[in-house]
Amino acid sequence: MKIAIVGCSHGELEKIYEQIYRIEIEKNIKVNLLICCGDFQSTRNEADLRCMAVPPKYYNIGSFYKYYSGEKIAPYLTIFIGGNHEASNYLQELPYGGWVAPKIYYIGYAGVVNVGGLRIGGISGIYKPFDYMKGHFEKAPYSESAKKSVYHIRNVEVFKLKQLSDSLDIMISHDWPRGVYNYGCTDELIKNKPFFEKEVCANNLGSKPTEELLFHLKPKYWFSAHLHTRFCATVPHNSCDNTDKRQTNFMALDKCLPRRKWLEVIDIPAKEDSLDLYYDLEWLTILHLTDHLMSHKYTNQYMPDSSSDERWNFVPTEEEKEFIKEKMQKNLKIPENFVKTAASYEKYYRNKCYPPNAVVNPQTVFICNQLGITDPLSYLIDYCNEETHNLSSSIYLTPKQFHLNDSSVLDNSGEATQNSSPTAFSTPKRFLNDSTYTSFNTTVETETKKPKLSFPSIEDKTEDSSTSDILPFHIDRSGSTIETMKVTFKRRNASLYAEEI
């Protein structure tokens, strides 16, 4: 079974397929599978670009949208994980994996699939210790900090992968397992990347969680990217009594650029004739058993251990796996149920682009219903909508808390639309500091009118640039008497908030 391995794709999917085809012609072989090790950039449109944690000068639509729209069809079955430069709003629709386009499969936050009898596991994102123990609290539209935290590895995914008992053939991660450079040519690595020397000497280059997974799972192959250099190592897994002779062949590849080492084709014997994509039964069972550990909170969460009163070992039993097999109707083939959830990019038509809202993907609904588990994104959407509804009668937002350039927030009359997503409620209330919203008590004996919010266009300018009393809104408390709140803004903000009453 010929498998093509690619480092950081950076949206160059069309070039990758063309290069693989050239290799097939030159070497007279047939590639059966493509594995991409992150920074895949499955951007469907310009709105997706604005969900990537990159400076605007790096907004490049790439070529993925052609395969998403159906303009082209992927010539090879493609599996990928997420990195730190992704259309996170799209990938977050598929936390347990799914098709992002026909024949292109995202493995999810973490996951295991089967192709040709080979077990392929993966974990998306990179490691940052300050977000590692938090829940998946992010939801589009993202703040600037959430654009980054959304792709950080969480401890719950590492915990789930540690429940695997059967060995993996291939494991994929974006950043390297920490210390893996000690098993290869470290001098060559430092020669190619001199600024790695300090981290290599301190033994903190790479990810600590993936280091733990490397020695726990002991896969035959481990592929990574992220550091933009090619590096190989052989990691032994000798046991204390020297009975375990297993070893892991590690390979990291560069990003997709000319004269870079970003593509390798390897041959791994297939265990089955079918090259279709299948769910892994053990992994599905683990998802079912650990669903209650999935957190949506900003606060730290702790995984159960041997000192816990609750169950802490979720290695599936044969009975539990059989139960899940019955729930899946004994059919583990991944259905080809790709569905478009956003418009695709049109090269010659540039529309005004706003930050996209979160969308529930039917593929995730399907697998959640089959396994009886929770879609974390759907939960966040429902929770935020409920919080917004409960607060709408007593909490009114100041102008600073709205996207003044987002037409989805206010309609022409100044009233909040039904699907509006004020910035203040992009994250559930329990994650907000009390200072991020303002409450006004408008309870009076006579009929009370809610304050009418009206804002000028962001292009509006005030003729008088001097500091003046600004009226952000007015409240009619008695039906006839109008009281106003006088607020003084700095001169540079006057043009945004000024309105003559």
RAGINOR-V793616 format. One record per residue. N is the residue number from 0. RES is the residue in one small letter. OMEGA is omega in whole degrees, 0 to 359 (none if undefined). Layout:
BEGIN
{{N	RES	OMEGA} {N	RES	OMEGA}}
END
This chain:
BEGIN
{{0	m	181} {1	k	182} {2	i	175} {3	a	180} {4	i	180} {5	v	177} {6	g	179} {7	c	184} {8	s	180} {9	h	173} {10	g	185} {11	e	186} {12	l	180} {13	e	178} {14	k	179} {15	i	179} {16	y	180} {17	e	180} {18	q	177} {19	i	179} {20	y	178} {21	r	178} {22	i	178} {23	e	181} {24	i	183} {25	e	186} {26	k	179} {27	n	178} {28	i	177} {29	k	178} {30	v	183} {31	n	187} {32	l	174} {33	l	177} {34	i	179} {35	c	190} {36	c	173} {37	g	188} {38	d	184} {39	f	177} {40	q	179} {41	s	182} {42	t	182} {43	r	186} {44	n	183} {45	e	178} {46	a	177} {47	d	180} {48	l	183} {49	r	173} {50	c	178} {51	m	180} {52	a	178} {53	v	174} {54	p	182} {55	p	181} {56	k	179} {57	y	176} {58	y	180} {59	n	187} {60	i	179} {61	g	183} {62	s	181} {63	f	185} {64	y	179} {65	k	180} {66	y	176} {67	y	184} {68	s	183} {69	g	177} {70	e	176} {71	k	178} {72	i	180} {73	a	181} {74	p	181} {75	y	171} {76	l	187} {77	t	177} {78	i	179} {79	f	172} {80	i	178} {81	g	176} {82	g	179} {83	n	173} {84	h	186} {85	e	168} {86	a	191} {87	s	179} {88	n	179} {89	y	182} {90	l	180} {91	q	174} {92	e	188} {93	l	183} {94	p	180} {95	y	178} {96	g	178} {97	g	181} {98	w	174} {99	v	175} {100	a	177} {101	p	178} {102	k	178} {103	i	190} {104	y	175} {105	y	188} {106	i	177} {107	g	175} {108	y	174} {109	a	182} {110	g	177} {111	v	176} {112	v	180} {113	n	174} {114	v	180} {115	g	182} {116	g	178} {117	l	177} {118	r	182} {119	i	178} {120	g	179} {121	g	174} {122	i	185} {123	s	174} {124	g	177} {125	i	185} {126	y	170} {127	k	188} {128	p	184} {129	f	177} {130	d	189} {131	y	186} {132	m	180} {133	k	175} {134	g	177} {135	h	186} {136	f	186} {137	e	178} {138	k	177} {139	a	1} {140	p	187} {141	y	164} {142	s	181} {143	e	179} {144	s	180} {145	a	176} {146	k	181} {147	k	184} {148	s	183} {149	v	180} {150	y	178} {151	h	180} {152	i	177} {153	r	184} {154	n	182} {155	v	178} {156	e	177} {157	v	179} {158	f	180} {159	k	180} {160	l	179} {161	k	178} {162	q	179} {163	l	179} {164	s	178} {165	d	185} {166	s	176} {167	l	174} {168	d	183} {169	i	173} {170	m	182} {171	i	172} {172	s	179} {173	h	177} {174	d	186} {175	w	167} {176	p	180} {177	r	176} {178	g	182} {179	v	179} {180	y	178} {181	n	182} {182	y	177} {183	g	181} {184	c	183} {185	t	180} {186	d	179} {187	e	178} {188	l	181} {189	i	178} {190	k	180} {191	n	182} {192	k	185} {193	p	182} {194	f	174} {195	f	189} {196	e	182} {197	k	180} {198	e	178} {199	v	179} {200	c	179} {201	a	180} {202	n	176} {203	n	174} {204	l	180} {205	g	188} {206	s	177} {207	k	179} {208	p	179} {209	t	172} {210	e	178} {211	e	179} {212	l	180} {213	l	183} {214	f	177} {215	h	183} {216	l	179} {217	k	181} {218	p	178} {219	k	180} {220	y	175} {221	w	181} {222	f	181} {223	s	179} {224	a	169} {225	h	186} {226	l	171} {227	h	172} {228	t	177} {229	r	181} {230	f	179} {231	c	179} {232	a	175} {233	t	186} {234	v	178} {235	p	177} {236	h	182} {237	n	176} {238	s	182} {239	c	181} {240	d	177} {241	n	179} {242	t	180} {243	d	183} {244	k	182} {245	r	176} {246	q	180} {247	t	175} {248	n	183} {249	f	175} {250	m	173} {251	a	183} {252	l	184} {253	d	175} {254	k	187} {255	c	177} {256	l	178} {257	p	177} {258	r	174} {259	r	180} {260	k	186} {261	w	184} {262	l	174} {263	e	174} {264	v	181} {265	i	181} {266	d	177} {267	i	182} {268	p	177} {269	a	179} {270	k	179} {271	e	181} {272	d	183} {273	s	178} {274	l	174} {275	d	183} {276	l	183} {277	y	168} {278	y	174} {279	d	186} {280	l	180} {281	e	181} {282	w	177} {283	l	180} {284	t	178} {285	i	178} {286	l	180} {287	h	184} {288	l	186} {289	t	183} {290	d	182} {291	h	180} {292	l	179} {293	m	183} {294	s	177} {295	h	185} {296	k	176} {297	y	183} {298	t	180} {299	n	175} {300	q	184} {301	y	179} {302	m	180} {303	p	177} {304	d	186} {305	s	179} {306	s	183} {307	s	175} {308	d	180} {309	e	178} {310	r	181} {311	w	178} {312	n	184} {313	f	173} {314	v	188} {315	p	172} {316	t	179} {317	e	179} {318	e	179} {319	e	178} {320	k	178} {321	e	178} {322	f	179} {323	i	178} {324	k	177} {325	e	179} {326	k	177} {327	m	180} {328	q	177} {329	k	179} {330	n	183} {331	l	177} {332	k	181} {333	i	182} {334	p	178} {335	e	187} {336	n	178} {337	f	178} {338	v	175} {339	k	178} {340	t	177} {341	a	178} {342	a	179} {343	s	182} {344	y	174} {345	e	190} {346	k	186} {347	y	178} {348	y	182} {349	r	180} {350	n	177} {351	k	191} {352	c	176} {353	y	178} {354	p	183} {355	p	174} {356	n	179} {357	a	182} {358	v	176} {359	v	183} {360	n	180} {361	p	178} {362	q	178} {363	t	177} {364	v	181} {365	f	184} {366	i	178} {367	c	178} {368	n	180} {369	q	186} {370	l	183} {371	g	181} {372	i	186} {373	t	170} {374	d	184} {375	p	180} {376	l	178} {377	s	178} {378	y	181} {379	l	179} {380	i	180} {381	d	182} {382	y	182} {383	c	178} {384	n	179} {385	e	179} {386	e	180} {387	t	180} {388	h	182} {389	n	184} {390	l	190} {391	s	183} {392	s	184} {393	s	183} {394	i	179} {395	y	186} {396	l	174} {397	t	182} {398	p	182} {399	k	187} {400	q	176} {401	f	167} {402	h	181} {403	l	180} {404	n	181} {405	d	184} {406	s	180} {407	s	183} {408	v	182} {409	l	173} {410	d	185} {411	n	181} {412	s	181} {413	g	179} {414	e	178} {415	a	179} {416	t	184} {417	q	182} {418	n	183} {419	s	181} {420	s	179} {421	p	181} {422	t	184} {423	a	182} {424	f	174} {425	s	177} {426	t	181} {427	p	186} {428	k	185} {429	r	178} {430	f	185} {431	l	171} {432	n	183} {433	d	183} {434	s	184} {435	t	175} {436	y	183} {437	t	181} {438	s	177} {439	f	177} {440	n	183} {441	t	182} {442	t	178} {443	v	182} {444	e	179} {445	t	181} {446	e	184} {447	t	175} {448	k	176} {449	k	179} {450	p	178} {451	k	181} {452	l	176} {453	s	185} {454	f	175} {455	p	173} {456	s	183} {457	i	178} {458	e	181} {459	d	179} {460	k	180} {461	t	180} {462	e	180} {463	d	183} {464	s	180} {465	s	180} {466	t	182} {467	s	176} {468	d	183} {469	i	180} {470	l	182} {471	p	174} {472	f	177} {473	h	183} {474	i	175} {475	d	187} {476	r	186} {477	s	182} {478	g	180} {479	s	181} {480	t	180} {481	i	175} {482	e	181} {483	t	175} {484	m	181} {485	k	181} {486	v	180} {487	t	178} {488	f	175} {489	k	187} {490	r	185} {491	r	180} {492	n	186} {493	a	183} {494	s	181} {495	l	189} {496	y	186} {497	a	175} {498	e	179} {499	e	180} {500	i	none}}
END
